[in-house]
């Protein structure tokens, strides 16, 4: 049986991905910070659970050591854990900026480092980094979160080439706003022109699985939001102003998992 490890697996995109993979015959190992939600989802799916804050490198290493006692190899790592405060740089405290950077960017780095031996043992294997459209488009109210997601996206792109020779394929999924109980998208859903960009966790979960099955290196959801990233590369200041006027909600993700 193939083994998948999913960070941020207790709710939202992570839990939805675990459901899709479980239905497809995978054995899932869920990592998350909230022990009660984690236990509930793991019981529902017959999955394994490891309480772990990916922002803490020691906790990641300890969790991987426990998983390695049960599994000699894994075939899939989904780096999904992440959160945003929806605050700009000037509104954020230094502690908030550090927390966002550690979870959204360094959490993926620590997880990949720690799971690399198990991924190599399970090769051909896959890593999916769930980044965000905010990793391609930055605006005022997204400052610290967008910066962390830009870093995660760059890390994902770099490791795509670096790990190919080791039999590990790296994929990036960049969703736009996602509606979850912990991160409602009321403003967008009430907007006549923008509500269609709001995704469900199930849509993102299916995109994650398709990226692996079809070996897609990078996916943007909805696909037409690729244009936003390309436009900002050509006219960064203009696009940042435009997105901010539209509500500054692109790339919204669930709260801490």
Secondary structure, 3 states (H helix, E strand, C coil): CCEEEEECCCCHHHHHHHHHHHHCCCEEEEEECCHHHHHHHHHHHCCEEEECCCCCHHHHHHHHHHHHHHCCCCCEEEECCCCCCCCCCCCCCHHHHHHHHHHHHHHHHHHHHHHHHHHHHCCCEEEEEECCHHHCCCCHHHHHHHHHHHHHHHHHHHHHHHCHHHCEEEEEEEECCEEECCECCHHHHCCCCCHHHCEEHHHHHHHHHHHHHCCCCEEEECHHHHHHHHHHHHCHHHHHHHHHHCCCCCCCCCCCC
